[in-house]
């Protein structure tokens, strides 16, 4: 699975409010920790894109310099 697809599923799970449900049960790849790491940044920088996981991912990448350290590490861990 590509790093972009993994991050897209993380964003979808995060923004869908599914972080309290095990990721595997919902069909998403991101760990609860990864979801939590980026949820605040997604809400802060990408509010208009919420609900469109690919757009949120692009928005977060466009705001890389502003992301929290935790969310930046998620991107780095997936080779992005």
C-alpha positions as CSV (number, residue, x, y, z in Angstrom):
1,X,0.0,0.0,0.0
2,X,1.4,3.4,-0.9
3,X,2.3,5.9,1.8
4,X,-0.3,8.4,0.3
5,X,-3.1,5.8,0.7
6,X,-2.1,5.0,4.2
7,X,-2.1,8.6,5.2
8,X,-5.4,9.1,3.4
9,X,-7.0,6.4,5.5
10,X,-5.5,7.9,8.6
11,X,-7.1,11.2,7.8
12,X,-10.4,9.7,7.0
13,X,-10.5,7.8,10.3
14,X,-9.3,10.8,12.2
15,X,-11.8,13.2,10.7
16,X,-14.6,10.8,10.8
17,X,-14.4,10.7,14.6
18,X,-13.5,7.0,14.6
19,X,-10.4,7.3,16.7
20,X,-12.1,5.6,19.6
21,X,-13.0,2.6,17.5
22,X,-10.2,0.2,16.5
23,X,-8.9,1.2,13.1
24,X,-9.0,-2.4,11.7
25,X,-12.6,-2.8,12.6
26,X,-13.5,0.3,10.6
27,X,-11.4,-0.7,7.6
28,X,-8.8,2.1,8.1
29,X,-5.1,1.6,8.3
30,X,-3.9,4.4,10.6
31,X,-3.3,3.5,14.2
32,X,-5.2,5.3,16.9
33,X,-2.0,7.1,17.8
34,X,-1.5,8.3,14.2
35,X,-5.1,9.5,14.0
36,X,-4.7,11.4,17.2
37,X,-1.4,12.9,16.1
38,X,-3.0,14.7,13.1
39,X,-6.6,15.3,14.1
40,X,-5.9,18.7,15.7
41,X,-3.8,19.9,12.7
42,X,-6.4,18.8,10.3
43,X,-9.1,20.7,12.1
44,X,-6.9,23.7,12.4
45,X,-5.5,24.0,8.9
46,X,-7.9,22.0,6.7
47,X,-11.4,22.7,8.0
48,X,-12.7,23.3,4.5
49,X,-11.5,20.0,3.3
50,X,-12.9,17.9,6.1
51,X,-14.8,14.9,4.7
52,X,-12.5,14.6,1.7
53,X,-9.5,12.6,2.9
54,X,-7.3,13.2,-0.1
55,X,-7.9,16.9,0.1
56,X,-7.1,16.9,3.8
57,X,-3.9,15.0,3.1
58,X,-2.9,17.5,0.5
59,X,-3.7,20.4,2.8
60,X,-1.6,18.9,5.6
61,X,1.3,18.4,3.2
62,X,0.9,22.1,2.1
63,X,1.1,23.1,5.7
64,X,4.0,20.9,6.7
65,X,6.0,23.7,8.2
66,X,3.1,24.5,10.5
67,X,2.2,20.9,11.6
68,X,2.7,19.7,15.2
69,X,5.7,17.6,15.8
70,X,3.5,14.5,16.3
71,X,1.8,14.9,12.9
72,X,5.0,15.7,11.1
73,X,6.4,12.4,12.5
74,X,3.4,10.5,11.0
75,X,4.2,11.9,7.6
76,X,7.9,11.1,8.0
77,X,7.2,7.6,9.2
78,X,5.3,7.0,5.9
79,X,8.1,8.4,3.7
80,X,6.5,11.7,3.0
